[in-house]
Amino acid sequence: MNALIPWLADVLIFGALVMLTVALYGVLRMPDIYTRLHASSKTAVFGVAPLLVALMLSGEASFISRAVLIGAFILITTPVAAHAIARAAYETDPPKHIERWIVSDHDRP
């Protein structure tokens, strides 16, 4: 069983690298800020999580506790940061397909 742990860690690291590479491609190829933000925020969690699990497979208590704390920090801060960036992008330049639904002052009764 102990011989499989390094192989499992290597598979997790390879999977994380593939996920992060796909995220980079998504950030570069998506057309607007919202889809780029989606690509980067989702893979920030799903790309780093396998790396942290591979770190926890080492079995040392200090590595495990640090990996759990890093994972909790990423799970909490990534959605908050993505929301703040999306809100700032919307307030500075709303998307063109949403502008038609904004009611102006002269449209009100």
HELIX and SHEET records of a PDB file:
HELIX    1   1 LEU A    4  ARG A   29  1                                  26    
HELIX    2   2 ILE A   33  MET A   56  1                                  24    
HELIX    3   3 ALA A   61  THR A   92  1                                  32    
HELIX    4   4 LYS A   96  GLU A   99  1                                   4    
HELIX    5   5 ASP A  105  ASP A  107  5                                   3    
END                                                                             
